[in-house]
Amino acid sequence: MSDLQFSHLDPAGNARMVDVTPKEATHRRAVARCKVFMKPETTAAIANREVKKGDVIAVARVAGIQAAKRTSDMIPLCHPLLIGAVHINFEIADDFIAIEAQVNTVDRTGVEMEALHACSVAALTIYDMCKSADRAMVIGELTLWEKSGGRQGLYRREDQQGQSI
């Protein structure tokens, strides 16, 4: 038996929504990142705003913001949160687009899922807008990079040498 306990399971092993009402509202922030790997011709078309469906980065940014605000509608045990800010940033490289989502709130529970959801929906939006030109795109490396606030405090992802990234 493992000592690992899951907060979303009751003592009988049934799914439950965690009771956060006793907690104090604090400032919480989360950062998630992912990449959409694609042909260099596709990244060039996006960078030059030559995709026929429109400005891929602008649409993906709005999609990510919407996703952060609607996370609890998609993830069954997530608490609905009042999102204070969402920032979606993109870096266009030769054969991928890196996406970073930062989400802030003042609430009783963290925004890790909101950041991850925002990042993934922004990536899916890029795929949707470019799939007619590049069906071989791959979405990957979706990861929580940082979170702050709450009882557990600061978390920063570490590289393989144990250094904070």
TALINWO-V120959 format. One record per pair of residues at least 12 apart in sequence whose C-alpha atoms are under 10 Angstrom apart, sorted by the first residue. I is the first residue (numbers start at 1). GAP is how many residues later the second one is. If there is no record, write none. Layout:
BEGIN
<<I GAP> <I GAP>>
END
This chain:
BEGIN
<<7 12> <8 69> <8 70> <15 61> <15 62> <16 60> <16 61> <17 59> <17 60> <17 61> <17 62> <18 59> <18 60> <18 61> <18 91> <19 60> <19 89> <19 90> <20 59> <20 87> <20 88> <20 89> <21 87> <21 88> <22 86> <23 84> <23 85> <23 86> <23 127> <23 128> <24 82> <24 83> <24 84> <24 85> <24 126> <24 127> <25 80> <25 81> <25 82> <25 83> <25 84> <25 85> <25 124> <25 125> <26 79> <26 80> <26 81> <26 82> <26 83> <26 84> <26 122> <26 123> <26 124> <26 125> <27 57> <27 77> <27 78> <27 79> <27 80> <27 81> <27 82> <27 83> <27 121> <27 122> <27 123> <28 55> <28 56> <28 75> <28 76> <28 77> <28 78> <28 79> <28 80> <28 81> <28 82> <28 83> <28 84> <28 119> <28 120> <28 121> <28 122> <28 125> <28 126> <29 55> <29 56> <29 57> <29 73> <29 74> <29 75> <29 76> <29 77> <29 81> <29 82> <29 83> <29 85> <29 86> <29 117> <29 118> <29 119> <29 120> <29 121> <29 125> <30 56> <30 71> <30 72> <30 73> <30 74> <30 75> <30 80> <30 81> <30 82> <30 83> <30 84> <30 85> <30 86> <30 114> <30 115> <30 116> <30 117> <30 118> <30 119> <30 124> <30 125> <30 126> <31 55> <31 56> <31 57> <31 69> <31 70> <31 71> <31 72> <31 73> <31 80> <31 81> <31 82> <31 83> <31 84> <31 85> <31 88> <31 112> <31 113> <31 114> <31 115> <31 116> <31 117> <31 125> <32 56> <32 67> <32 68> <32 69> <32 70> <32 71> <32 80> <32 81> <32 82> <32 83> <32 84> <32 85> <32 86> <32 87> <32 88> <32 109> <32 110> <32 111> <32 112> <32 113> <32 114> <32 115> <33 55> <33 56> <33 57> <33 65> <33 66> <33 67> <33 68> <33 69> <33 82> <33 83> <33 85> <33 86> <33 87> <33 90> <33 107> <33 108> <33 109> <33 110> <33 111> <33 112> <33 113> <34 56> <34 63> <34 64> <34 65> <34 66> <34 67> <34 82> <34 85> <34 86> <34 88> <34 89> <34 105> <34 106> <34 107> <34 108> <34 109> <34 110> <34 111> <35 55> <35 56> <35 57> <35 60> <35 61> <35 62> <35 63> <35 64> <35 65> <35 84> <35 85> <35 88> <35 103> <35 104> <35 105> <35 106> <35 107> <35 108> <36 56> <36 59> <36 60> <36 61> <36 62> <36 63> <36 84> <36 86> <36 87> <36 88> <36 90> <36 91> <36 101> <36 102> <36 103> <36 104> <36 105> <36 106> <37 56> <37 57> <37 58> <37 59> <37 60> <37 61> <37 86> <37 90> <37 99> <37 100> <37 101> <37 102> <37 103> <38 55> <38 56> <38 57> <38 58> <38 59> <38 89> <38 92> <38 96> <38 97> <38 98> <38 99> <38 100> <38 101> <39 55> <39 56> <39 57> <39 94> <39 95> <39 96> <39 97> <39 98> <40 53> <40 54> <40 55> <40 56> <41 53> <41 54> <41 92> <41 93> <42 52> <42 53> <42 54> <42 55> <42 88> <42 89> <42 91> <42 92> <42 95> <43 49> <43 50> <43 51> <43 52> <43 53> <43 54> <43 87> <44 48> <44 49> <44 50> <44 51> <45 85> <45 88> <46 46> <46 51> <46 80> <46 83> <46 84> <47 44> <47 45> <47 46> <47 50> <51 78> <51 79> <51 81> <51 82> <52 77> <52 78> <52 80> <52 81> <53 75> <53 76> <53 77> <54 75> <54 76> <55 71> <55 74> <56 66> <56 69> <56 70> <56 71> <56 72> <56 73> <56 74> <57 31> <57 32> <57 33> <57 34> <57 35> <57 40> <57 42> <57 65> <57 66> <57 68> <57 69> <57 72> <58 30> <58 32> <58 64> <58 68> <59 63> <59 66> <59 67> <59 70> <60 28> <60 29> <60 30> <60 39> <60 58> <60 59> <60 60> <60 61> <60 62> <60 63> <60 64> <60 65> <60 66> <60 67> <60 68> <60 69> <61 25> <61 26> <61 27> <61 28> <61 29> <61 38> <61 40> <61 57> <61 58> <61 60> <61 61> <61 62> <61 64> <61 65> <62 24> <62 25> <62 26> <62 56> <62 59> <62 60> <62 63> <63 25> <63 55> <63 56> <63 57> <63 58> <63 59> <63 60> <63 61> <63 62> <63 63> <64 22> <64 23> <64 24> <64 25> <64 35> <64 36> <64 37> <64 50> <64 51> <64 52> <64 53> <64 54> <64 55> <64 56> <64 57> <64 58> <64 59> <64 60> <64 61> <65 18> <65 20> <65 21> <65 22> <65 23> <65 36> <65 37> <65 38> <65 49> <65 50> <65 52> <65 53> <65 54> <65 56> <65 57> <66 20> <66 48> <66 51> <66 52> <66 55> <66 56> <67 19> <67 47> <67 48> <67 49> <67 50> <67 51> <67 52> <67 53> <67 54> <67 55> <68 13> <68 15> <68 17> <68 18> <68 19> <68 33> <68 34> <68 35> <68 43> <68 44> <68 45> <68 46> <68 47> <68 48> <68 49> <68 50> <68 51> <68 53> <69 12> <69 13> <69 14> <69 15> <69 16> <69 17> <69 34> <69 45> <69 46> <69 48> <69 49> <70 13> <70 44> <70 47> <70 48> <71 40> <71 42> <71 43> <71 44> <71 45> <71 46> <71 47> <72 41> <72 42> <72 45> <74 43> <75 38> <75 39> <75 42> <78 31> <78 32> <78 33> <78 35> <78 36> <79 29> <79 30> <79 31> <79 32> <79 34> <80 29> <80 34> <81 24> <81 25> <81 26> <81 27> <81 28> <81 29> <81 30> <81 33> <82 22> <82 23> <82 24> <82 25> <83 20> <83 21> <83 22> <83 23> <83 24> <83 28> <83 31> <84 19> <84 20> <84 21> <84 22> <84 23> <85 17> <85 18> <85 19> <85 20> <86 15> <86 16> <86 17> <86 18> <86 19> <86 28> <86 29> <86 32> <87 13> <87 14> <87 15> <87 16> <87 17> <87 28> <87 31> <88 12> <88 13> <88 14> <88 15> <88 27> <88 30> <88 31> <88 34> <89 12> <89 13> <89 30> <89 33> <90 32> <95 42> <96 41> <96 42> <96 43> <97 26> <97 29> <97 42> <98 21> <98 25> <98 41> <98 42> <98 43> <99 19> <99 20> <99 21> <99 23> <99 24> <99 43> <100 15> <100 16> <100 18> <100 19> <100 20> <100 22> <100 42> <100 43> <100 44> <100 45> <101 13> <101 14> <101 15> <101 16> <101 17> <101 18> <101 19> <101 21> <101 43> <101 44> <102 12> <102 13> <102 14> <102 16> <102 17> <102 43> <102 44> <102 45> <103 12> <103 13> <103 15> <103 44> <104 43> <104 44> <104 45> <105 44> <106 43> <106 44> <107 42> <107 43> <108 41> <108 42> <108 43> <109 40> <109 41> <109 42> <110 37> <110 38> <110 39> <110 40> <110 41> <111 36> <111 37> <111 38> <112 31> <112 32> <112 33> <112 34> <112 35> <112 36> <113 31> <115 28> <115 29> <115 30> <115 31> <115 32> <116 26> <116 27> <116 28> <116 29> <117 25> <119 23> <119 24> <119 25> <120 19> <120 20> <120 22> <120 23> <123 15> <123 16> <123 17> <123 19> <124 14> <124 15> <126 13> <127 12> <143 14> <144 12> <144 13> <145 12> <145 13> <145 19> <145 20> <146 12> <146 18> <146 19>>
END
